[in-house]
Amino acid sequence: MSLAKRGLTKDQLERLTNRSPDIVIATDRDGRVIYYNDGAHDTLGYEPEEVLGEFVGLFYPTIDEARRVGNAMRSPAYGGESRVNALETTFVARSGEQIPVAISGTILFDDAGAYDGTIGYAKDLREIRRKDKLATLGEVAIGLAHEINNPLAVIVNQAALLENEVARLAGDCDCSVENERLDAIRREVARISEIVERLGEMVATERYETIHYVGPARMVDLRSRERRRHASDPRLRGLRILVVDDDPGIGRTLAEMLEGDGCQVAVAGDGEEGLAILAARPIDIVISDVVMPKMDGYELYLQVRARYPKTPVLLMTAFHYDKDHIIKRSRIEGLEGVIFKKPVAPDRLRQAIIESVKAR
């Protein structure tokens, strides 16, 4: 005879109920706990000996709330007389945490029809509510991304037009400061675009990752996978690199990136400081900004070539317009490595370093 035809035995049903991940609690006619399953133990944290025989109000934040649930079981307004369906309430765990639950329960009667207690199945709503919030946030994120992308596109286009206009009006005048500001605008717009793209990706895949913020707090990680999961280039490991740039942010960023590849990085704020570092320790390659106070990139290149002829120099600049012909003069003197864009694309920089070191 099949199980469906002969039905579950009382022992089988009890084992199934006891192993349920949901909270299952039964009380006698006096409201004292007579059954407490594994799911209740796992969720609420009480040991069976702590709750069996105790008043069921132990699980509620107040006696009034326990009475409300009991009265609901007796009211047809909550699913039918003598039962409730998915009645939302709050349980209190042994730790003191308040847990939102939905109870489906019924009043028990003895063979004579007299009230004999209750049994209830409670569903922990925390994960369900978290997913509901994420779904709502996803809808907000999609709308936000659409609203942000349009003005971002306008900003990028206007920055390009403004750069051309600045170059036209400046003529032979130095417009390096203005171009730096325009590059900063483009750089930050690119960061915003990346964040917006990551939001859309999270909504589409329904997956997200978190990172530690302050103390036990965490926040959603909106960085791109490329930024989070970059595999270091083994060809760079162990290289001793000197970065020379009067912008501390650029120097620090390059150092962090290259150290992630296993390089040993020293940072100097100008050419003179860079030469002092070269005199104090062996360096495999120098990466220098072009426009700097005290000693520009061209002067630094000449000094390095004269003092350390086997040490390659890689110049980087944010400007295609070389007012003082620093790059041109450096190339005439033998310079080979130039990167024309800051912030420097990481892969482009790594390749330029490898090519420069190989060529020495």
Protein Blocks (a to p, Z undefined) as FASTA:
>chain_A
ZZklnopafklmmmmmmmpmbdcddddfkopafbdcfklmmmnopafklmgopafklmpm
bfklmmmmmmmmmpcklopghiaehiacddddfkopacdddddddddddfkopafbdcdd
dddfklmmmmmmmmmmmmmmmmmmmmmmmmmmmmmmmmmmmmmmmmmmnmmaccklmmmm
mmmmmmmmmmmmmmmmmmmmmmmnopacdddfehjbccddfbdfklmmcccdfklgopac
ddddfblklmmmmmmmmmmnopacdddfbfklmmmmmmmpccfbdcddfbdghiafklmm
mmmmmmmmmlccddddfbfblfkommmmmmmnopabdcfbdcddfklmmmmmmmmmmmZZ
